[in-house]
Amino acid sequence: MASGSAPPRRILYLHQHFSTPAGATATRSHALAGALAARGHAVTLACGQYAGAHTGLQGGFQAGRREGRVGSFRVVEFAIPCGNAQALRARTGAFLRYASRATALALAEPWDLVIASSTPLTVALPALAARRLRGTPFLFEIRDPWPELPRAMGQGNPALWWGMDRLANAACRRAAGVVALSEGMAGTALAHGAAAARLSVVPNGCDLHLFGPHIAPWRPAEAASWEILATYAGAHGPANGLHQLLDTAAWLQARGHTGIRLLLVGQGAEKAGLQARATAQGLTNVTFLDPLSKTRLAGLLAGSQVALHCLAPHPAFAEYTAPNKLMDALAAGLPVVTNVPGHAARVVAEGPSGLAVPPADPAAMAQALLHLAEASGQRLAMGRAARQQAVRRWDRRLLAQRFCAAAEQAAHRP
């Protein structure tokens, strides 16, 4: 075993939204499963079919399931489609079907540890079942705090939030270890009863190999060579608040600023409405692209001048989120304009690797973009600081070792 610090374990890693870098969604679980395997553990990652994800498996499904090796670990993929564009009822059904199939897998083989990675929160159900029926310890990873975020956004209803509160309490109290992606999420874990001694913070990290100045750049055909390309790449859902970016584009266009193009890459429930609004308002400085694989996105960021980080103006987002898009931008060496206070604002101030503007203030975002467009020296200096910050503090390989240590400690606990 590479580390020599713990005996090999049979680990079941449950993440419904798993993807390799060939997909268009987050790759944290891909990196962490690989890091665990590199330390000698036998890792099986069980997932569903998340919109935009690419699991690396080929061939048909048998009885709603297929499996195979993806790099150094085994992947079990259930034929359960899920995505942000689905209605709430459809997504809830997908969550519950995955939890049922994952529970059967968790009880079918002799695991030494189960890792349950939310969202969705229902991923805790198979972990709790394995603990109760087989005595298998589990590590609970909080990637998004539920029900805190749905409650803050008014999504769902009090009965649903009550049920999620009870499930989060059970997961945090009974887990042999809890990993949170931010200090704010760690606070929610403590509020749900997690023991401080079993709680670790392992934030999202930067893939310094996939993103960076060494990647060949490209730009969409709509982007003129003289335009500053400000790119947002991520979900187009209610939580992302992308109408604020269209407000920014409208502000710039109304004042005759033609040198900045906003590029929105991704998919989600609000994309069609955003496109319709851009067309109706005649916003010629906005371009939409379909989701891109992480490898293709790396080239697009290399061809951009600014990265955009945008969320809906909910106070809970200040400390409860740890977005991958921010880490991707830092790794790519791009200055970031963010409208999210709290954690994200502190990250860009630290570089300084970008500018933080108030939420729901399109004029402030537009003026930040104009400043970076005109002050090319500062823009380039912030981009260099972003890459240096990524290397110094957010290298995913170093953060993965912290996650592996937390998993190994959880496997040892009764």
C-alpha positions as CSV (number, residue, x, y, z in Angstrom):
1,M,0.0,0.0,0.0
2,A,1.4,3.4,-1.0
3,S,0.9,5.2,2.3
4,G,1.7,2.5,4.8
5,S,-0.6,4.2,7.3
6,A,-3.6,1.9,7.3
7,P,-4.4,-1.6,6.2
8,P,-6.3,-2.0,2.9
9,R,-10.1,-1.6,3.2
10,R,-13.1,-2.5,1.0
11,I,-14.8,0.8,0.6
12,L,-18.2,1.5,-1.0
13,Y,-18.3,5.1,-2.2
14,L,-21.9,6.3,-2.8
15,H,-22.2,9.4,-5.0
16,Q,-25.2,9.5,-7.2
17,H,-23.8,12.3,-9.4
18,F,-20.4,10.8,-10.1
19,S,-18.5,11.8,-13.3
20,T,-15.1,11.5,-14.9
21,P,-13.4,14.5,-16.5
22,A,-15.0,13.5,-19.8
23,G,-18.3,14.7,-18.3
24,A,-19.5,18.3,-17.8
25,T,-20.1,18.1,-14.0
26,A,-18.0,18.0,-10.9
27,T,-15.2,15.4,-10.6
28,R,-14.4,15.5,-6.9
29,S,-15.5,11.9,-6.2
30,H,-13.5,10.7,-9.2
31,A,-10.4,12.3,-7.8
32,L,-11.0,11.1,-4.2
33,A,-11.9,7.5,-5.2
34,G,-8.7,7.4,-7.2
35,A,-6.7,8.7,-4.2
36,L,-8.2,6.1,-2.0
37,A,-7.3,3.4,-4.5
38,A,-3.8,4.7,-4.7
39,R,-3.4,4.1,-1.0
40,G,-4.2,0.5,-1.5
41,H,-7.9,0.4,-0.8
42,A,-10.4,-1.6,-2.9
43,V,-12.9,1.1,-3.9
44,T,-16.3,0.6,-5.5
45,L,-18.1,3.7,-6.5
46,A,-21.9,3.5,-7.0
47,C,-23.7,6.1,-9.0
48,G,-26.7,6.9,-11.1
49,Q,-27.0,8.7,-14.5
50,Y,-26.6,12.4,-13.8
51,A,-27.3,14.8,-16.6
52,G,-24.0,15.9,-18.1
53,A,-22.0,13.2,-16.3
54,H,-19.8,10.6,-18.0
55,T,-19.1,7.5,-15.9
56,G,-16.6,5.9,-18.2
57,L,-18.6,2.7,-18.5
58,Q,-19.7,1.3,-21.9
59,G,-22.3,-1.3,-23.0
60,G,-25.8,-2.0,-22.0
61,F,-27.5,-2.3,-18.6
62,Q,-28.7,-5.7,-17.2
63,A,-31.4,-5.5,-14.6
64,G,-30.9,-1.7,-14.5
65,R,-27.2,-1.9,-13.7
66,R,-23.8,-2.1,-15.3
67,E,-20.3,-2.1,-13.9
68,G,-16.6,-2.1,-14.8
69,R,-13.3,-0.7,-14.0
70,V,-12.7,3.1,-14.4
71,G,-9.0,3.7,-13.8
72,S,-8.0,2.2,-10.5
73,F,-11.5,1.6,-9.0
74,R,-14.7,-0.2,-9.8
75,V,-17.8,1.7,-10.8
76,V,-21.4,0.4,-10.5
77,E,-23.8,2.5,-12.4
78,F,-27.6,2.3,-12.0
79,A,-29.9,3.2,-14.8
80,I,-31.5,6.0,-12.9
81,P,-31.5,9.3,-14.8
82,C,-31.4,12.5,-12.8
83,G,-30.8,16.2,-13.5
84,N,-31.5,19.7,-12.5
85,A,-33.9,20.2,-15.4
86,Q,-36.2,17.6,-14.0
87,A,-39.2,18.6,-11.9
88,L,-38.9,18.3,-8.1
89,R,-41.1,15.1,-8.0
90,A,-39.1,13.4,-10.7
91,R,-35.8,14.2,-9.0
92,T,-37.1,13.1,-5.7
93,G,-38.1,9.8,-7.3
94,A,-34.7,9.4,-8.7
95,F,-33.1,10.1,-5.3
96,L,-35.2,7.4,-3.7
97,R,-34.6,4.8,-6.4
98,Y,-30.9,5.3,-6.1
99,A,-31.1,5.0,-2.3
100,S,-32.9,1.7,-2.7
101,R,-30.4,0.3,-5.2
102,A,-27.5,1.5,-3.2
103,T,-28.9,0.0,0.0
104,A,-29.1,-3.4,-1.7
105,L,-25.4,-3.0,-2.7
106,A,-24.4,-1.9,0.7
107,L,-25.9,-5.0,2.3
108,A,-24.8,-7.4,-0.4
109,E,-21.0,-7.3,0.1
110,P,-18.7,-7.2,3.1
111,W,-17.6,-3.6,3.2
112,D,-15.2,-2.1,5.7
113,L,-16.4,1.4,5.2
114,V,-19.3,3.2,3.3
115,I,-18.7,6.8,2.1
116,A,-22.1,8.6,1.6
117,S,-21.6,11.8,-0.4
118,S,-24.5,14.2,-0.5
119,T,-26.3,15.7,-2.4
120,P,-28.8,14.3,-2.3
121,L,-29.3,13.8,1.4
122,T,-31.1,10.5,0.7
123,V,-27.6,9.0,0.1
124,A,-27.4,8.7,3.9
125,L,-30.2,6.0,3.9
126,P,-28.0,3.1,2.5
127,A,-25.2,4.1,4.8
128,L,-27.5,4.1,7.9
129,A,-28.9,0.8,6.8
130,A,-25.5,-0.8,6.5
131,R,-24.5,0.5,9.9
132,R,-27.7,-0.8,11.5
133,L,-27.9,-4.2,9.8
134,R,-24.2,-5.0,9.2
135,G,-22.4,-2.8,11.7
136,T,-20.5,-1.1,8.8
137,P,-19.0,2.3,9.8
138,F,-19.7,5.2,7.4
139,L,-18.2,8.5,6.5
140,F,-20.8,11.2,5.7
141,E,-19.6,13.9,3.2
142,I,-21.6,17.1,3.1
143,R,-21.2,18.7,-0.3
144,D,-24.4,20.8,0.1
145,P,-26.1,21.4,3.4
146,W,-29.7,20.0,3.2
147,P,-32.2,21.1,4.4
148,E,-30.5,24.4,5.1
149,L,-30.2,25.5,1.4
150,P,-33.7,24.3,0.3
151,R,-35.2,26.0,3.3
152,A,-33.3,29.2,2.7
153,M,-34.5,29.3,-0.9
154,G,-38.1,28.4,0.0
155,Q,-38.0,25.1,-2.0
156,G,-40.1,22.4,-0.7
157,N,-42.4,22.7,2.4
158,P,-42.1,22.5,6.2
159,A,-43.0,18.8,6.2
160,L,-40.2,18.0,3.8
161,W,-37.7,20.1,5.7
162,W,-38.7,18.4,8.9
163,G,-38.0,15.0,7.4
164,M,-34.7,16.1,6.0
165,D,-33.7,17.6,9.3
166,R,-34.3,14.2,11.0
167,L,-32.3,12.4,8.3
168,A,-29.4,14.9,8.6
169,N,-29.5,14.4,12.4
170,A,-29.2,10.7,12.0
171,A,-26.4,10.8,9.5
172,C,-24.3,13.3,11.4
173,R,-24.8,11.6,14.8
174,R,-24.2,8.0,13.7
175,A,-21.4,8.6,11.2
176,A,-18.0,7.4,12.2
177,G,-16.7,10.6,10.5
178,V,-18.1,13.6,8.8
179,V,-16.4,15.6,6.0
180,A,-17.7,19.1,5.1
181,L,-16.6,21.2,2.2
182,S,-16.5,24.5,4.1
183,E,-16.5,25.9,7.6
184,G,-20.1,26.9,7.1
185,M,-21.1,23.4,6.2
186,A,-19.1,22.1,9.2
187,G,-21.3,24.4,11.3
188,T,-24.4,22.8,10.0
189,A,-23.0,19.3,10.8
190,L,-22.3,20.3,14.4
191,A,-25.9,21.7,14.6
192,H,-27.2,18.3,13.5
193,G,-25.2,16.5,16.2
194,A,-21.9,15.6,14.7
195,A,-19.1,15.2,17.2
196,A,-16.4,17.8,16.7
197,A,-13.7,15.2,17.1
198,R,-15.0,13.3,14.1
199,L,-15.5,16.3,11.8
200,S,-13.1,17.4,9.1
201,V,-13.2,20.2,6.6
202,V,-11.9,19.2,3.1
203,P,-12.8,21.9,0.6
204,N,-13.0,21.5,-3.1
205,G,-9.7,21.7,-4.8
206,C,-8.0,22.7,-8.1
207,D,-7.1,20.2,-10.7
208,L,-3.7,21.8,-11.7
209,H,-3.1,19.3,-14.5
210,L,-6.5,19.6,-16.2
211,F,-6.7,23.4,-16.0
212,G,-4.0,26.0,-16.4
213,P,-1.9,28.1,-18.7
214,H,-0.4,25.0,-20.3
215,I,-3.8,24.2,-22.0
216,A,-4.4,25.1,-25.6
217,P,-7.1,27.9,-25.7
218,W,-10.2,28.1,-27.9
219,R,-13.1,30.5,-28.1
220,P,-16.6,30.2,-29.6
221,A,-17.2,31.6,-33.0
222,E,-19.4,34.5,-31.6
223,A,-16.5,35.9,-29.6
224,A,-14.5,38.4,-31.6
225,S,-10.7,38.4,-31.1
226,W,-10.8,41.9,-29.6
227,E,-13.6,41.1,-27.1
228,I,-13.0,40.3,-23.4
229,L,-14.6,37.0,-22.8
230,A,-16.2,36.6,-19.4
231,T,-17.2,33.0,-18.9
232,Y,-19.7,31.4,-16.5
233,A,-19.7,27.6,-16.6
234,G,-22.1,25.7,-14.4
235,A,-25.7,24.9,-13.6
236,H,-28.5,27.2,-14.9
237,G,-31.0,26.7,-12.0
238,P,-32.8,28.9,-9.5
239,A,-29.9,28.8,-7.1
240,N,-27.5,30.2,-9.6
241,G,-29.3,33.5,-10.2
242,L,-28.2,33.9,-13.8
243,H,-30.7,36.6,-14.6
244,Q,-28.2,38.8,-12.7
245,L,-25.7,38.1,-15.5
246,L,-28.3,39.1,-18.1
247,D,-29.0,42.3,-16.1
248,T,-25.2,43.0,-16.3
249,A,-25.2,42.4,-20.1
250,A,-28.2,44.7,-20.5
251,W,-26.4,47.4,-18.5
252,L,-23.3,47.2,-20.6
253,Q,-25.2,47.2,-23.9
254,A,-27.4,50.1,-23.0
255,R,-24.3,52.2,-22.4
256,G,-22.6,51.3,-25.5
257,H,-19.8,49.1,-24.0
258,T,-19.2,46.6,-26.8
259,G,-15.9,45.1,-25.8
260,I,-17.2,42.5,-23.3
261,R,-19.0,39.3,-24.1
262,L,-20.7,37.2,-21.4
263,L,-20.6,33.4,-22.1
264,L,-23.0,31.1,-20.2
265,V,-22.1,27.4,-20.4
266,G,-24.2,24.7,-19.0
267,Q,-27.8,23.5,-18.6
268,G,-30.6,23.6,-16.0
269,A,-34.2,24.4,-15.4
270,E,-33.9,28.1,-16.1
271,K,-31.7,27.9,-19.3
272,A,-34.6,28.1,-21.8
273,G,-36.0,31.2,-20.0
274,L,-32.7,32.9,-19.9
275,Q,-32.2,32.3,-23.7
276,A,-35.7,33.6,-24.4
277,R,-35.1,36.7,-22.3
278,A,-31.7,37.4,-24.1
279,T,-33.4,37.1,-27.5
280,A,-36.4,39.3,-26.5
281,Q,-34.1,42.0,-25.2
282,G,-31.7,41.8,-28.2
283,L,-28.7,41.1,-26.0
284,T,-26.0,40.7,-28.6
285,N,-23.2,40.5,-26.0
286,V,-24.4,37.2,-24.5
287,T,-23.7,33.7,-25.9
288,F,-25.0,30.4,-24.6
289,L,-23.2,27.1,-25.0
290,D,-24.3,23.6,-24.1
291,P,-22.5,21.8,-21.3
292,L,-18.8,20.9,-22.0
293,S,-16.6,18.1,-20.8
294,K,-14.1,19.3,-18.2
295,T,-11.3,18.7,-20.7
296,R,-13.1,20.9,-23.3
297,L,-14.0,23.5,-20.6
298,A,-10.3,23.8,-19.7
299,G,-9.5,25.0,-23.2
300,L,-12.4,27.5,-23.1
301,L,-11.2,29.0,-19.8
302,A,-7.7,29.2,-21.3
303,G,-9.3,31.3,-24.1
304,S,-11.2,33.5,-21.7
305,Q,-10.0,36.6,-19.9
306,V,-12.4,36.6,-16.9
307,A,-14.3,33.9,-15.0
308,L,-17.8,34.7,-13.6
309,H,-19.0,33.3,-10.3
310,C,-22.7,34.0,-9.7
311,L,-25.3,32.8,-7.2
312,A,-28.8,33.9,-6.3
313,P,-28.8,36.6,-3.6
314,H,-29.6,34.4,-0.7
315,P,-27.6,35.1,2.5
316,A,-27.2,31.4,3.2
317,F,-25.0,31.1,0.1
318,A,-22.3,33.2,1.7
319,E,-20.9,30.3,3.8
320,Y,-22.8,27.2,2.8
321,T,-21.4,26.8,-0.7
322,A,-18.0,25.6,-2.1
323,P,-18.4,25.9,-5.8
324,N,-16.2,23.9,-8.2
325,K,-16.4,26.7,-10.8
326,L,-14.4,29.0,-8.5
327,M,-11.7,26.4,-8.1
328,D,-11.6,25.7,-11.9
329,A,-11.1,29.4,-12.6
330,L,-8.2,29.7,-10.1
331,A,-6.5,26.7,-11.6
332,A,-7.0,28.1,-15.1
333,G,-5.3,31.3,-13.9
334,L,-8.3,33.6,-14.5
335,P,-9.3,36.6,-12.4
336,V,-12.8,36.0,-11.0
337,V,-15.7,38.4,-10.6
338,T,-18.0,37.1,-7.9
339,N,-21.3,38.4,-6.5
340,V,-21.2,36.0,-3.6
341,P,-20.1,37.4,-0.2
342,G,-18.5,35.4,2.5
343,H,-16.3,32.5,1.5
344,A,-16.0,33.2,-2.2
345,A,-15.3,36.9,-1.6
346,R,-12.5,36.0,0.9
347,V,-10.9,33.6,-1.6
348,V,-10.6,36.2,-4.4
349,A,-9.5,38.9,-1.9
350,E,-6.7,36.6,-0.7
351,G,-5.0,36.5,-4.1
352,P,-5.9,39.1,-4.9
353,S,-7.3,36.9,-7.7
354,G,-10.5,38.9,-8.6
355,L,-13.1,41.3,-7.6
356,A,-16.1,40.8,-5.3
357,V,-19.3,42.8,-5.9
358,P,-22.5,43.0,-4.0
359,P,-25.3,40.5,-4.7
360,A,-28.1,41.7,-7.0
361,D,-26.1,44.7,-8.2
362,P,-25.7,44.3,-12.0
363,A,-24.2,47.8,-12.3
364,A,-21.4,46.9,-9.9
365,M,-20.7,43.6,-11.8
366,A,-20.6,45.5,-15.1
367,Q,-18.3,48.1,-13.7
368,A,-16.0,45.4,-12.3
369,L,-15.9,43.8,-15.8
370,L,-15.1,47.2,-17.4
371,H,-12.3,47.8,-14.9
372,L,-10.7,44.5,-15.7
373,A,-11.2,45.0,-19.4
374,E,-9.4,48.4,-19.3
375,A,-6.8,47.6,-16.7
376,S,-5.1,44.8,-18.6
377,G,-2.0,44.8,-16.3
378,Q,-4.1,44.3,-13.2
379,R,-6.2,41.7,-14.9
380,L,-3.1,39.7,-15.9
381,A,-1.6,40.1,-12.4
382,M,-4.8,38.8,-10.8
383,G,-4.7,35.8,-13.2
384,R,-1.2,35.0,-12.2
385,A,-2.2,35.3,-8.5
386,A,-5.1,33.0,-9.1
387,R,-2.9,30.2,-10.4
388,Q,-0.3,30.8,-7.6
389,Q,-3.2,30.6,-5.1
390,A,-4.4,27.4,-6.6
391,V,-1.0,25.8,-6.4
392,R,-0.2,27.1,-2.9
393,R,-3.5,26.4,-1.2
394,W,-6.0,24.5,-3.2
395,D,-4.1,21.7,-4.9
396,R,-6.6,18.8,-5.1
397,R,-3.9,16.2,-4.7
398,L,-3.0,17.5,-1.2
399,L,-6.7,17.9,-0.2
400,A,-7.4,14.4,-1.3
401,Q,-4.8,13.0,1.2
402,R,-6.7,14.8,4.0
403,F,-9.9,13.1,2.8
404,C,-8.2,9.7,2.7
405,A,-7.0,10.2,6.2
406,A,-10.5,11.0,7.4
407,A,-11.9,7.9,5.6
408,E,-9.2,5.7,7.2
409,Q,-9.9,7.1,10.6
410,A,-13.6,6.5,10.2
411,A,-13.0,2.9,9.1
412,H,-11.1,2.3,12.4
413,R,-13.8,3.7,14.7
414,P,-16.5,1.4,16.1
